[in-house]
Amino acid sequence: MALTKQDHELVAFLLMNVFEMKVPFYAHAHPHASDVRAQRPVLATVMEVQRGWDPSKRRTWKLYVAAIEAELNVDTALLAYCPDPRLARRYRDMFDAPGWSLSMRPFIFTPDDVPLVVNVDEARKNPSLAVLAAICHGSRTDVDEAFPALIAAMRAAGARQATLYDDIVLAGLPAAARARREAFMITTVGYEYRSELFRNLAAQAEARAILTLLKARGIAVPDDVREEILGCTDLTQLDAWLLRAASASTIEDVTRA
């Protein structure tokens, strides 16, 4: 779920490449779960991670889809990720079974449906897919083959996004795979890139400190300025903003050239 929040295009990619669905042409994807063309929804999706058996999903998933379709007046797909293939099979069988109520076809996928991304060029083109694939196959010993592709994906994603992806990978990999990846980072990846990650983490922490201080002092921060502060990786610039924030009366006092 964290990945789809970072990359709203990932859901459309899964529908097209895992389920071979023809997704309507769209300009961009919104976190509202709808793909849009000229600000008009053309497809909506509901995304869920299912780790346990819940027979009530036969009805509640229909409710989720119906609510979105009624709100947006657009076709809606429900995409469910089941880490356990046996659990996925049970859900598929439940929706294949005949019943008295409305039928529904959820798109249920497992780690087996997401190939491990080991190609560096592919990882650069779709960083979030590379991260998802590594997490899906974290318990496999050959997940190590994806570590170079993960580095390429993070570099392609940009400084701020890379640190978010790194957090997702660390949280999603089992302990053994996480330890092997840390060893790979130390012994294989250049010091310059490791230092870059640490700098980005420090920059994010300082940016949040600036915004927290401004909020505590009652200084309004426009969205574009907030994005500028959060996206800044220049520690010298962040230091200057933090010092100004301590005595500023307006946001202009902080961001002046």
PyMOL commands that set and color helices and strands:
alter all, ss='L'
color gray80, all
select helices_A, chain A and resi 2-6+9-17+57-72+85-96+111-113+120-125+127-136+141-157+159-172+175-187+191-216+223-231+235-245+251-255
alter helices_A, ss='H'
color red, helices_A
select strands_A, chain A and resi 28-29+34-37+40-49+76-81+107-109
alter strands_A, ss='S'
color yellow, strands_A
deselect
rebuild
show_as cartoon
